[in-house]
Amino acid sequence: MAQIFASSLRGMNVLTDRGLQVGRLYDMLVDEENGRILSLVVKSVTKETLENLPKDSSGNALLPFSSVMAIRDHIIVNERVLMIQQLKQQPPQKSTAEPTFGEPPLL
């Protein structure tokens, strides 16, 4: 298994698997009990890029470590995982249409 120092990752570009620049790695959240990395703390390039993801107290985006696909010259994250995370953060939208029950109306 290849090993890398965490300190060498700080400031590294974070890109999606489709090439969208997400931001730069600022820090990582680690579980104190088992040492597992929970999230990447990313300073966003643009506010719109990560607007619906969870944030830390400084406004940096928290990307789930499960979205990381590769770490080489850049950190590559799975865009689908990020999209799912963003959808989970959005409040449920109220439907303006009334629910219909029974048979459809005759035309």
C-alpha positions as CSV (number, residue, x, y, z in Angstrom):
1,M,0.0,0.0,0.0
2,A,1.3,3.4,-0.9
3,Q,1.7,5.9,1.9
4,I,1.6,9.7,2.0
5,F,2.1,12.3,4.7
6,A,-1.1,14.2,5.5
7,S,0.9,17.4,5.6
8,S,1.8,17.1,1.9
9,L,-1.9,17.1,1.0
10,R,-2.8,20.5,2.4
11,G,-3.4,23.0,-0.4
12,M,-3.8,20.2,-3.0
13,N,-6.4,20.8,-5.7
14,V,-9.6,18.8,-5.4
15,L,-11.2,17.9,-8.7
16,T,-14.3,15.8,-9.6
17,D,-13.9,12.7,-11.8
18,R,-15.3,14.9,-14.6
19,G,-12.6,17.5,-14.2
20,L,-14.6,20.2,-12.3
21,Q,-12.3,22.1,-9.9
22,V,-13.9,21.9,-6.5
23,G,-11.3,23.8,-4.4
24,R,-8.2,23.2,-2.3
25,L,-7.8,20.9,0.6
26,Y,-7.7,22.9,3.8
27,D,-7.9,20.1,6.4
28,M,-9.3,16.7,7.3
29,L,-11.7,15.6,10.0
30,V,-10.6,12.4,11.7
31,D,-12.6,10.1,14.1
32,E,-10.7,10.2,17.4
33,E,-11.7,6.7,18.4
34,N,-10.6,4.8,15.3
35,G,-8.4,7.2,13.4
36,R,-10.5,7.0,10.2
37,I,-10.8,10.1,8.0
38,L,-14.4,11.3,8.0
39,S,-14.3,14.3,5.7
40,L,-12.1,16.6,3.7
41,V,-12.4,20.2,4.6
42,V,-12.2,22.1,1.2
43,K,-11.9,25.8,0.5
44,S,-14.2,26.3,-2.5
45,V,-13.0,27.9,-5.7
46,T,-16.5,29.5,-6.2
47,K,-19.4,29.7,-3.7
48,E,-21.8,28.0,-6.2
49,T,-19.6,24.9,-6.5
50,L,-20.3,23.6,-3.0
51,E,-23.2,25.7,-1.8
52,N,-25.4,22.8,-0.7
53,L,-22.8,20.7,1.0
54,P,-22.3,20.7,4.8
55,K,-19.9,23.4,6.0
56,D,-17.6,23.9,9.0
57,S,-17.7,26.9,11.2
58,S,-15.5,28.9,8.7
59,G,-17.8,28.1,5.7
60,N,-15.5,25.5,4.2
61,A,-17.2,22.6,2.5
62,L,-17.1,19.1,4.2
63,L,-16.7,16.4,1.5
64,P,-17.3,12.9,2.7
65,F,-14.1,10.8,2.5
66,S,-16.1,8.1,0.8
67,S,-16.2,10.4,-2.3
68,V,-12.4,10.2,-2.7
69,M,-11.5,8.1,-5.7
70,A,-7.7,8.8,-6.0
71,I,-4.9,10.9,-4.5
72,R,-2.0,11.6,-6.8
73,D,-1.1,15.0,-8.1
74,H,-4.7,16.0,-7.3
75,I,-7.4,14.7,-5.1
76,I,-10.1,13.2,-7.3
77,V,-13.7,12.9,-5.8
78,N,-16.7,11.2,-7.3
79,E,-19.1,13.8,-8.5
80,R,-22.1,11.5,-8.1
81,V,-21.4,11.1,-4.4
82,L,-21.2,14.9,-4.0
83,M,-24.5,15.4,-5.9
84,I,-26.2,12.9,-3.5
85,Q,-24.7,14.7,-0.5
86,Q,-26.0,18.0,-1.9
87,L,-29.5,16.6,-2.4
88,K,-29.5,15.3,1.2
89,Q,-28.8,18.8,2.4
90,Q,-31.6,20.5,0.5
91,P,-34.8,21.1,2.4
92,P,-37.8,19.1,1.0
93,Q,-39.8,21.0,-1.5
94,K,-43.5,21.4,-1.0
95,S,-45.6,20.3,-3.9
96,T,-48.1,22.9,-5.2
97,A,-50.2,20.4,-7.0
98,E,-52.9,18.6,-5.0
99,P,-52.6,14.8,-4.8
100,T,-55.0,13.0,-7.1
101,F,-56.7,9.8,-6.0
102,G,-59.0,7.5,-7.9
103,E,-59.6,7.4,-11.6
104,P,-58.4,10.1,-13.9
105,P,-61.0,12.5,-15.3
106,L,-62.7,11.7,-18.6
107,L,-61.7,13.8,-21.5
